[in-house]
Amino acid sequence: MTERELSRNAARRLAVIRHAQEVTGNVALTCRYYGITRQCYYVWLRRYEELGLDGLRDRSSRPHVSPKATRTEVVGKIIYLRQNYHFGPNRIAMYLKRYHDLVISPSGVWRILRRLDMSRLPSSQRYKRHKERWKRYEKPLPGHSLQVDVKFIAPLAGSRQKHYQFTAIDDCTRLRVLKIYSRLNQKTAIQFIDYVLEKLPFGVKLIQTDNGAEFGTAFHWHVLDKGVRHLYIRPATPRLNGKVERSHRIDADEFYRLLDGVVIDDAKVFNAKLLEWEHFYNFERPHGALGGQTPYERLRQSTQARV
């Protein structure tokens, strides 16, 4: 309620009091005229005599004691996750349950965020209507399809050194493999795909990439020589590589944005930090599209289901 509305309500109550004192001289008639109870009138009169016009302003109806209210430390954790990671209510509820053993519903988290005026996300992460969303799909088995892409990392201030993050993500489990290179060409792409095929705990049947020059003819035939199919997505349709594109946005929000200039222009140091982030993403970070599971938990579930 605005200050203008508060002042208007106080002025109306003062008018009721003056009407009884100066016009009718009868409280019952005034209360009947304004449609209020006599008890309400006398409450206003007592407050006006004690505090003046300020006593007629609206007061908070919040109870003095709320035994079932969310604890202050829990609200603090919700604020931290919102401010630092831009998590929504569902993701915050998953994190609190997994890492703090705190059970709070997504709707409860949203009410807290709304009360604190933190319910609006950056425009890139806001809710989209159902008809505007891309249809979510998922391959049934690990290794059935692997999406591969490259994320350009801008050089640090005062430096011309560029870095390129190669990313591979399994379509079924969202398990990821990451590595930084200082050059972007078919040679580094081939090195990365060899690294991926060696590191993943399951075989890969198909690798899907965009039409970038780094995934050209030499890369294509190298993948085929490994006994793996290689598929190019249609030009200008990054949504067909949606899982790896979305994972790059997670990297920007939850990894690079929080480095605060810690990264040094050294690919080895960069990869050491990226390896820590990769481990956290695969083994500890709950994934909304996996129902709160981590990629490794989904892998284990998929493997057990096949046995």
Phi and psi in degrees as a GROMACS rama.xvg file:
@    title "Ramachandran Plot"
@    xaxis  label "Phi"
@    yaxis  label "Psi"
@TYPE xy
-76.4434  165.174  THR-2
-62.5402  -35.2118  GLU-3
-64.2598  -41.6439  ARG-4
-66.5607  -39.8515  GLU-5
-61.5549  -43.6178  LEU-6
-65.0636  -37.6311  SER-7
-64.7688  -41.1216  ARG-8
-65.2584  -41.6484  ASN-9
-64.1305  -39.2126  ALA-10
-65.621  -37.473  ALA-11
-64.7434  -42.4654  ARG-12
-66.1631  -36.3757  ARG-13
-64.5871  -36.8631  LEU-14
-65.3398  -36.2836  ALA-15
-63.5373  -44.9337  VAL-16
-62.6493  -44.4345  ILE-17
-67.9841  -33.1202  ARG-18
-62.3388  -42.2032  HIS-19
-69.3144  -35.4983  ALA-20
-83.0631  -35.5043  GLN-21
-110.816  -21.9849  GLU-22
-103.513  -62.5792  VAL-23
-91.0706  -31.901  THR-24
66.6529  14.7689  GLY-25
-138.75  116.555  ASN-26
-63.373  -41.9574  VAL-27
-61.3206  -43.6682  ALA-28
-64.9892  -41.6772  LEU-29
-63.2674  -43.285  THR-30
-64.6559  -37.697  CYS-31
-67.4732  -38.5851  ARG-32
-65.6044  -42.1764  TYR-33
-91.0784  -6.76327  TYR-34
72.4555  39.0112  GLY-35
-125.275  166.525  ILE-36
-87.6501  157.398  THR-37
-65.8062  -34.3314  ARG-38
-59.2636  -44.2178  GLN-39
-61.9112  -42.6897  CYS-40
-59.0773  -46.2238  TYR-41
-69.9759  -30.2705  TYR-42
-63.2818  -45.2794  VAL-43
-63.4598  -41.908  TRP-44
-62.6322  -43.7285  LEU-45
-62.7685  -43.495  ARG-46
-66.107  -36.6921  ARG-47
-67.5569  -39.9192  TYR-48
-67.9424  -31.1619  GLU-49
-84.361  -42.0131  GLU-50
-121.528  -3.41807  LEU-51
77.0297  -151.572  GLY-52
-61.7282  -34.4749  LEU-53
-60.9792  -27.6156  ASP-54
-70.3268  -14.8857  GLY-55
-95.0019  -3.09965  LEU-56
-73.4721  155.688  ARG-57
-60.8048  141.041  ASP-58
-111.333  155.953  ARG-59
-65.4023  136.978  SER-60
-94.7465  9.11176  SER-61
-67.2365  134.661  ARG-62
-66.833  153.007  PRO-63
-67.685  -32.2911  HIS-64
-129.1  130.669  VAL-65
-126.383  86.0063  SER-66
-62.99  -23.5796  PRO-67
-99.2816  7.81111  LYS-68
-68.2917  149.133  ALA-69
-62.9505  133.388  THR-70
-63.409  152.038  ARG-71
-60.1139  -39.5459  THR-72
-67.0591  -31.1976  GLU-73
-70.5577  -43.0112  VAL-74
-60.4529  -37.9096  VAL-75
-62.2968  -40.359  GLY-76
-65.8395  -39.4843  LYS-77
-63.0417  -44.0282  ILE-78
-62.5659  -41.4581  ILE-79
-62.3766  -46.6436  TYR-80
-65.5046  -34.9921  LEU-81
-71.0633  -46.5847  ARG-82
-72.2202  -38.561  GLN-83
-90.3395  -30.0244  ASN-84
-119.616  -7.00719  TYR-85
59.2786  31.9045  HIS-86
-69.5922  147.583  PHE-87
-85.8301  176.703  GLY-88
-57.1626  -41.3299  PRO-89
-64.4983  -44.8311  ASN-90
-66.5778  -39.2387  ARG-91
-63.2348  -43.9809  ILE-92
-61.2221  -38.9432  ALA-93
-65.4142  -43.3214  MET-94
-64.9937  -43.1291  TYR-95
-62.7286  -38.0568  LEU-96
-71.3646  -41.7075  LYS-97
-73.5034  -46.0483  ARG-98
-100.883  -17.8057  TYR-99
-125.587  0.715399  HIS-100
54.2558  40.1753  ASP-101
-113.13  122.428  LEU-102
-100.795  113.79  VAL-103
-142.774  136.24  ILE-104
-72.5306  151.83  SER-105
-56.2894  -35.9405  PRO-106
-66.4106  -35.2374  SER-107
-65.8827  -40.2332  GLY-108
-62.3296  -42.4679  VAL-109
-64.4747  -38.7664  TRP-110
-63.4758  -38.2365  ARG-111
-65.0856  -44.5139  ILE-112
-63.2186  -39.7553  LEU-113
-66.5489  -40.0655  ARG-114
-63.7413  -32.7437  ARG-115
-91.2572  7.52503  LEU-116
59.1576  42.8659  ASP-117
-124.458  24.408  MET-118
-84.1647  -10.8389  SER-119
-99.7756  126.766  ARG-120
-89.1619  167.55  LEU-121
-56.2982  151.783  PRO-122
-57.1553  -31.9394  SER-123
-70.2771  -14.837  SER-124
-118.378  8.97099  GLN-125
-73.4228  160.984  ARG-126
-61.8913  138.789  TYR-127
-114.566  142.711  LYS-128
-61.4637  154.046  ARG-129
-55.8534  -40.9873  HIS-130
-71.4751  -14.3119  LYS-131
-94.0109  -7.74793  GLU-132
-85.0768  152.506  ARG-133
-78.6383  144.374  TRP-134
-68.4889  127.33  LYS-135
-80.7456  136.17  ARG-136
-134.792  165.107  TYR-137
-156.821  130.508  GLU-138
-69.0787  149.113  LYS-139
-77.0093  -24.7789  PRO-140
-129.771  147.593  LEU-141
-61.0808  137.17  PRO-142
85.5803  -5.89306  GLY-143
-62.8487  -37.6355  HIS-144
-150.974  136.513  SER-145
-123.998  121.597  LEU-146
-93.2335  131.898  GLN-147
-126.43  137.005  VAL-148
-155.533  174.096  ASP-149
-125.867  136.746  VAL-150
-112.994  121.823  LYS-151
-77.5955  133.555  PHE-152
-112.846  116.097  ILE-153
-62.0137  144.744  ALA-154
-64.7937  154.196  PRO-155
-70.5445  161.08  LEU-156
-58.3848  131.322  ALA-157
83.0497  9.02041  GLY-158
-134.303  151.279  SER-159
-105.185  -0.922627  ARG-160
-69.3978  124.193  GLN-161
-103.429  154.295  LYS-162
-133.393  154.554  HIS-163
-133.507  124.118  TYR-164
-95.1587  114.861  GLN-165
-86.533  134.019  PHE-166
-130.446  133.341  THR-167
-125.266  131.15  ALA-168
-132.57  131.85  ILE-169
-76.0025  131.383  ASP-170
-63.7973  -33.2339  ASP-171
-82.4146  -50.874  CYS-172
-99.2567  -14.4222  THR-173
66.5536  15.466  ARG-174
-65.6001  135.103  LEU-175
-121.7  152.205  ARG-176
-126.869  130.373  VAL-177
-127.016  148.173  LEU-178
-160.577  143.949  LYS-179
-100.192  137.458  ILE-180
-130.152  151.112  TYR-181
-88.4673  -6.91085  SER-182
-131.026  153.027  ARG-183
-120.782  101.695  LEU-184
-157.821  -178.08  ASN-185
-68.1607  -28.7107  GLN-186
-64.3214  -47.5954  LYS-187
-68.9485  -33.3765  THR-188
-63.97  -40.1122  ALA-189
-67.3045  -41.9765  ILE-190
-59.8333  -40.849  GLN-191
-67.2477  -43.0966  PHE-192
-67.9723  -33.3131  ILE-193
-64.3994  -40.9825  ASP-194
-62.4864  -40.9653  TYR-195
-66.0059  -49.0686  VAL-196
-62.9202  -30.6169  LEU-197
-77.5719  -32.3541  GLU-198
-85.4096  -34.4586  LYS-199
-66.1542  140.808  LEU-200
-83.1058  14.5452  PRO-201
-147.481  161.019  PHE-202
-75.1747  155.051  GLY-203
-116.109  132.16  VAL-204
-98.3741  -34.0533  LYS-205
-142.196  136.956  LEU-206
-116.709  129.496  ILE-207
-117.375  126.922  GLN-208
-134.628  169.905  THR-209
-83.5145  -166.545  ASP-210
-100.623  25.8161  ASN-211
-62.4424  153.793  GLY-212
-60.924  -28.2884  ALA-213
-68.2788  -16.5059  GLU-214
-108.696  39.088  PHE-215
-76.9822  -155.708  GLY-216
-61.4654  -45.9809  THR-217
-61.186  -43.4603  ALA-218
-63.1314  -44.5315  PHE-219
-58.1191  -49.1349  HIS-220
-71.8552  -29.4254  TRP-221
-64.5905  -41.6535  HIS-222
-64.1351  -43.4514  VAL-223
-63.0138  -37.8099  LEU-224
-62.9973  -25.4628  ASP-225
-79.6021  -1.56941  LYS-226
81.602  21.5283  GLY-227
-119.815  137.364  VAL-228
-72.744  148.59  ARG-229
-125.606  125.655  HIS-230
-121.436  130.081  LEU-231
-92.2439  134.628  TYR-232
-77.0251  163.787  ILE-233
-63.9222  143.03  ARG-234
-57.4437  145.156  PRO-235
61.0515  31.6197  ALA-236
-132.357  65.6808  THR-237
-61.2328  -19.8414  PRO-238
-62.0547  -23.3417  ARG-239
-71.7042  -17.7377  LEU-240
-109.102  40.4358  ASN-241
-60.6368  -35.2331  GLY-242
-68.0977  -42.4686  LYS-243
-72.8631  -34.8096  VAL-244
-63.5209  -43.01  GLU-245
-65.9645  -37.1269  ARG-246
-66.0902  -30.894  SER-247
-67.2283  -33.8798  HIS-248
-68.1334  -36.1214  ARG-249
-63.4906  -41.8109  ILE-250
-57.6623  -45.2598  ASP-251
-63.1103  -40.8765  ALA-252
-79.1698  -37.5803  ASP-253
-110.588  -8.57442  GLU-254
-122.098  -65.5888  PHE-255
-66.0504  -38.6702  TYR-256
-65.9307  -25.3618  ARG-257
-95.182  -1.9498  LEU-258
-70.8387  -32.6753  LEU-259
54.1725  46.6253  ASP-260
77.1372  12.3357  GLY-261
-71.9717  -30.1752  VAL-262
-64.8935  135.001  VAL-263
-101.839  153.323  ILE-264
-73.216  64.0028  ASP-265
-145.374  116.639  ASP-266
-60.5185  -32.7927  ALA-267
-67.4997  -45.3405  LYS-268
-64.5462  -41.4157  VAL-269
-57.5043  -47.1336  PHE-270
-66.6432  -32.6846  ASN-271
-63.2622  -43.8324  ALA-272
-69.2883  -38.6316  LYS-273
-66.6505  -33.5413  LEU-274
-65.1338  -37.605  LEU-275
-63.4202  -43.2856  GLU-276
-64.6024  -41.3415  TRP-277
-59.4551  -42.8734  GLU-278
-64.1421  -43.5069  HIS-279
-62.2901  -43.6778  PHE-280
-62.3327  -43.2278  TYR-281
-78.6161  -34.4277  ASN-282
-112.338  -18.5546  PHE-283
-127.07  -27.6207  GLU-284
-81.5085  118.108  ARG-285
-68.1664  140.351  PRO-286
-110.127  124.277  HIS-287
-59.6148  -41.3209  GLY-288
-70.6933  -14.1667  ALA-289
-103.262  16.0055  LEU-290
69.1665  29.7564  GLY-291
92.2214  -3.18475  GLY-292
-79.3112  158.926  GLN-293
-87.1569  161  THR-294
-55.905  -38.3531  PRO-295
-67.6599  -37.337  TYR-296
-64.5316  -38.4656  GLU-297
-66.6458  -38.8537  ARG-298
-60.8543  -45.9183  LEU-299
-62.543  -41.1307  ARG-300
-63.8045  -44.1497  GLN-301
-65.8264  -37.2973  SER-302
-67.5851  -43.1543  THR-303
-65.4021  -34.9194  GLN-304
-65.9039  -27.0503  ALA-305
-83.6533  -21.5772  ARG-306
